Amino acid sequence: MAASELAPPLGMTLTGVLKHVRALEEARLVTTSKEGRTRWCQLASRPLDEAAAWIDERRRLWEHRLDSFERHVARLPAPETGPATETPATTETDTDTDTGTGTGTDEGNRP
């Protein structure tokens, strides 16, 4: 595809498109060639295919690991259920109970 054909659908200037194309070319994701005044761009599929293969390999690895973990958890004994335990009541250490101000000072107890 010609670089000039990329600009309108992307809402970009030709200069902006060419900057992006150069960056993609440096990353070896796009190849370009020039014929007269036209710069032709072509997607380099090999690097993308390599990236997709790497991602698929990792996906299979993690699916296997997670399936193994799921089987392991399913074999664990169920937790024992017993009477509900009560939690100890909290103390009012940091609050001033005489004035209800919650300042943590003894202002309410001063003579």
PyMOL commands that set and color helices and strands:
alter all, ss='L'
color gray80, all
select helices_A, chain A and resi 3-10+14-26+45-75+107-109
alter helices_A, ss='H'
color red, helices_A
select strands_A, chain A and resi 30-35+38-43
alter strands_A, ss='S'
color yellow, strands_A
deselect
rebuild
show_as cartoon
